[in-house]
Amino acid sequence: MRPDSPDKERNALAKVMTYRNTARWLVAVLSGVSLVGCQQQMGIQPYYQPLEENPLFEDKRASRPLEPGTVSRGDLREDDALYTGKVDGKLVEAFPMEITQEIIERGENRFNIYCAPCHSKLGDGNGMIVQRGVYRPPSYMDDRLVTAPVGHIYDVITNGFGRMYSYNQQIPVRDRWAIVAYVKTLQVAGSGTIADVPEAERERLINMEPVTTATMTNNPTVTAHAGTPAPTTEGGAQ
């Protein structure tokens, strides 16, 4: 029997290669389509907007509350004095952490940002917005506040008092204590005398321009209004 010619063999081989390439192409296309489908299902899967109703839960709330007793990592708050300014319901008399020069400087920075607009940088209650007509808070130099426990000032920053609202969302715990430390520094400076100043600094201090609320800002409007008494109230921030 005569064997097939070389041309027939080549044609048969070409058909086989064509079928094989076509099959590979189809497999690739189908795989791509399936992957795209999976990606779309994951990207457009059902979800709930915050506070939207969700019938899956008994209370119908999509935003789930924290489980009782949940504590954020690093926020256990075992130290009542540090986090509340109180021990057994009583305001603490001493700082619950070591106070350093660095902490006082941090307190000055935070005080000038959050407190000075009302209390002024001197702590005398004649801040910028007070000069614009807002009720004046008491001076930190008042005997009542000079003798108040440090826990009182911390508690006011944390929970607010009178017309002053709470700053517990804006100011972290240790920064609140840093502010308290700086307030106590202002009180000591406000009641100090030249005899309290080291001899090496006395001459320089004597020759300095007297510091007032007006001289602690470059805004000329402050100087213009510095002598105008601001309204005060017993319900102001303490």
C-alpha positions in Angstrom: 0.0 0.0 0.0 1.4 3.4 -1.0 2.0 5.7 1.9 0.4 9.2 2.1 2.2 11.9 0.4 4.2 14.5 2.4 1.7 17.2 1.6 -1.1 15.3 3.2 0.9 14.7 6.4 1.7 18.4 6.6 -1.9 19.3 6.1 -3.0 16.9 8.9 -0.4 18.3 11.2 -1.5 21.9 10.5 -5.1 21.0 11.3 -4.0 19.5 14.6 -2.0 22.6 15.6 -4.9 24.8 14.6 -7.4 22.9 16.8 -4.9 22.9 19.7 -4.3 26.7 19.4 -8.0 27.3 19.2 -8.6 25.3 22.3 -5.9 27.2 24.2 -7.4 30.5 23.1 -10.9 29.5 24.2 -9.6 28.4 27.6 -7.8 31.7 28.1 -10.9 33.7 27.1 -13.2 31.7 29.4 -10.7 32.0 32.3 -10.6 35.8 31.8 -14.3 36.2 31.7 -14.7 34.2 34.9 -12.1 36.2 36.7 -13.7 39.5 35.6 -17.0 38.2 36.9 -15.6 37.3 40.2 -13.9 40.7 40.6 -17.1 42.5 39.8 -19.1 40.5 42.3 -16.5 41.3 45.0 -16.4 45.0 44.1 -20.1 45.5 43.9 -21.2 43.2 46.7 -24.0 44.4 49.0 -23.1 46.6 51.9 -24.9 49.0 54.3 -24.4 52.7 54.8 -23.6 54.0 58.3 -26.8 54.0 60.5 -28.8 52.3 57.8 -31.4 49.7 58.8 -30.3 46.1 58.7 -33.1 43.5 59.2 -30.5 40.8 60.1 -30.2 42.1 63.6 -33.0 42.4 66.2 -32.4 46.1 66.8 -32.3 46.7 63.0 -29.1 48.7 63.2 -26.4 48.2 60.5 -23.8 50.0 62.6 -23.1 47.6 65.4 -22.3 48.9 68.9 -19.2 47.7 70.8 -19.6 44.7 72.9 -19.8 45.5 76.7 -16.3 45.5 78.2 -14.5 46.2 74.9 -11.3 48.1 75.4 -9.2 49.6 72.7 -5.6 48.4 72.6 -3.5 50.6 74.8 -6.5 52.3 76.4 -7.3 50.2 79.4 -7.5 53.2 81.8 -6.7 51.4 85.0 -5.3 54.5 86.6 -8.3 56.5 87.8 -6.2 59.5 88.9 -4.6 59.8 85.5 -7.7 59.4 83.4 -10.4 61.1 85.6 -8.4 63.3 88.0 -10.2 61.6 90.9 -9.6 58.7 93.3 -12.6 57.3 95.1 -14.7 60.2 93.8 -12.4 62.8 95.2 -10.3 65.3 93.2 -6.6 64.5 93.3 -4.2 66.9 95.0 -1.0 65.7 93.3 -0.1 65.0 89.7 -0.5 61.4 88.7 2.7 61.5 86.6 6.1 63.1 86.9 6.2 66.7 85.7 9.3 67.7 83.8 10.4 70.9 82.0 9.5 69.2 78.7 5.9 68.5 79.9 5.5 72.1 81.1 6.6 73.4 77.7 4.2 71.0 76.0 1.5 72.3 78.3 2.3 75.9 77.3 2.0 75.0 73.6 -1.3 73.3 74.1 -2.6 76.1 76.4 -1.8 78.7 73.9 -3.7 76.8 71.2 -6.8 75.7 73.2 -7.1 77.9 76.3 -5.5 81.3 75.5 -8.4 82.5 73.2 -10.6 82.8 76.3 -8.1 82.8 79.3 -5.3 84.8 77.6 -1.7 83.8 77.5 -1.4 85.2 81.0 -4.3 83.3 82.4 -6.0 86.5 83.5 -9.2 85.7 81.6 -8.9 88.6 79.1 -8.4 86.5 76.0 -8.9 87.6 72.4 -12.5 86.5 72.1 -13.3 88.0 75.6 -12.1 91.3 74.2 -14.7 90.8 71.4 -17.6 90.5 73.9 -17.7 86.9 75.1 -18.2 86.5 78.9 -14.9 86.6 80.8 -13.8 83.5 82.7 -12.2 83.9 86.1 -8.5 84.6 86.4 -6.3 81.7 87.3 -4.8 84.0 89.9 -8.0 84.0 91.9 -7.4 82.5 95.3 -10.1 79.9 94.7 -8.3 78.5 91.7 -4.8 78.9 93.1 -5.7 76.7 96.0 -7.9 74.3 94.0 -6.5 70.8 93.6 -4.9 69.9 90.3 -7.7 67.4 89.7 -10.2 70.2 89.5 -8.5 71.9 86.6 -8.1 68.5 84.8 -11.8 67.7 85.5 -12.9 71.0 84.0 -10.8 70.5 80.8 -12.2 66.9 80.5 -15.9 67.6 81.3 -16.4 71.3 80.9 -17.8 73.7 83.4 -20.4 76.5 83.1 -20.0 78.1 79.7 -16.9 76.1 78.9 -17.5 72.9 77.0 -15.5 69.7 77.3 -12.2 69.4 75.5 -11.8 65.6 76.0 -12.1 65.0 72.3 -9.6 67.6 71.3 -6.9 67.2 74.0 -5.4 63.8 74.9 -5.2 62.8 78.6 -1.5 63.5 79.1 -1.7 66.8 77.2 -4.5 67.8 79.7 -2.2 67.2 82.6 0.5 69.1 80.8 -1.9 72.1 80.5 -2.7 71.7 84.2 1.1 71.8 85.0 1.5 75.0 82.9 -1.5 76.6 84.6 0.1 76.0 88.0 3.3 77.5 86.6 1.3 80.6 85.6 -0.1 80.8 89.1 3.3 80.6 90.7 4.6 83.3 88.4 1.5 85.5 89.0 2.1 85.4 92.8 5.8 85.5 92.7 8.1 88.4 93.7 11.5 89.5 92.5 13.0 87.7 95.4 11.9 84.4 93.9 14.0 85.0 90.8 17.6 83.7 90.7 20.0 86.6 91.1 21.6 86.0 87.7 18.2 86.7 86.1 17.0 89.6 88.2 18.6 92.5 86.3 17.4 91.2 83.0 13.9 90.8 84.4 13.9 94.3 85.9 14.8 95.8 82.5 12.2 93.9 80.6 9.0 95.6 79.4 6.0 94.8 81.6 4.1 91.8 80.2 0.4 92.3 79.6 -2.2 90.5 77.5 -1.8 93.2 74.9 2.0 93.0 74.7 1.8 89.2 74.1 0.3 89.6 70.6 1.3 91.5 67.5 -2.3 92.3 66.7 -2.7 96.1 67.2 -6.4 95.6 67.8 -5.6 93.9 71.0 -3.7 96.9 72.3 -6.6 99.1 71.3 -9.1 97.1 73.4 -6.8 96.0 76.2 -8.1 98.6 78.6 -11.8 97.8 77.9 -13.2 95.8 80.7 -14.9 92.6 79.5 -18.2 91.3 81.0 -17.7 88.6 83.6 -19.9 85.9 85.0 -19.8 83.4 87.8 -20.9 80.7 85.3 -17.8 81.1 83.1 -15.1 78.5 82.6 -13.3 77.7 85.8 
